[in-house]
């Protein structure tokens, strides 16, 4: 999945493709989740520490917290870009009006 995401994101030289980046991040997310689960299983066998529902809820909350933070960061960046684009268009319109 990671290779497909990279291929789609890199398609067309330097063109940005949201779908490809989404696939790439999704692949990284699943890989990280897999590695965390393997680590939990390995440490619970060696240390004799059982994986309890409370532990799983804690891991889930940590995961959701990181996802929430990243989502808010992405939304703020999109909002900033939209504001900059609107400002640029207004300046362009004002310069065209003053020339006419």
C-alpha positions in Angstrom: 0.0 0.0 0.0 2.9 2.4 0.7 4.4 1.8 -2.7 1.1 2.5 -4.4 0.7 5.7 -2.4 4.2 6.9 -3.3 3.6 6.0 -7.0 0.3 7.9 -7.1 1.8 10.9 -5.2 4.8 11.0 -7.5 2.8 10.6 -10.7 3.3 13.5 -13.1 6.7 14.6 -11.8 6.2 17.2 -9.1 2.4 17.5 -9.2 0.7 17.2 -5.8 -2.0 14.6 -5.6 -4.1 14.5 -2.5 -5.3 10.9 -3.2 -1.8 9.6 -3.4 -0.7 11.4 -0.2 -3.8 10.0 1.5 -3.0 6.4 0.4 0.6 6.9 1.5 -0.4 8.2 4.9 -3.0 5.4 5.2 -0.3 2.8 4.5 2.0 4.3 7.0 -0.8 4.3 9.6 -1.6 0.7 9.1 2.1 -0.3 9.2 2.6 1.6 12.5 -0.5 0.0 13.9 0.7 -3.4 12.9 4.1 -2.8 14.5 2.6 -1.5 17.8 0.3 -4.5 18.0 3.2 -6.9 17.4 5.2 -5.1 20.1 2.3 -5.4 22.5 2.0 -9.1 21.8 5.7 -9.7 22.2 6.1 -7.8 25.4 3.0 -9.4 27.0 4.5 -12.9 26.3 8.0 -12.1 27.6 7.1 -9.9 30.6 3.9 -11.8 31.4 2.0 -8.6 31.4 -1.5 -9.2 30.1 -3.1 -6.9 27.5 -6.2 -5.7 29.3 -9.1 -3.7 27.9 -7.9 -0.7 29.8 -4.5 -0.9 28.1 -6.2 -1.2 24.7 -8.4 1.8 25.4 -5.3 3.8 26.4 -3.6 2.9 23.2 -6.8 3.7 21.2 -7.1 7.1 23.0 -3.5 7.9 22.3 -4.0 7.0 18.6 -7.1 9.1 18.3 -5.4 12.0 20.0 -2.6 12.0 17.5 -5.1 11.7 14.6 -7.2 14.6 16.1 -4.1 16.8 16.4 -3.0 16.1 12.9 -6.5 16.7 11.5 -6.7 20.1 13.3 -3.2 21.0 12.0 -4.2 20.1 8.4 -7.5 22.1 8.7 -5.6 25.2 10.0 -3.1 24.9 7.1 -6.0 24.6 4.5 -7.7 27.6 6.1 -4.5 29.7 6.0 -4.0 28.8 2.3 -7.7 29.7 1.5 -7.2 33.1 3.3 -4.0 33.8 1.3 -5.7 32.8 -2.0 -8.7 35.1 -1.2 -6.4 37.9 -0.3 -4.5 37.5 -3.5 -7.7 37.5 -5.6 -8.9 40.6 -3.8 -5.7 42.4 -4.5 -5.8 41.3 -8.1 -9.4 42.5 -8.5 -8.6 45.9 -6.9 -5.6 46.4 -9.2 -7.8 45.6 -12.2 -10.5 48.0 -11.0 -8.1 50.8 -10.5 -6.7 50.3 -14.0 -10.1 50.5 -15.6 
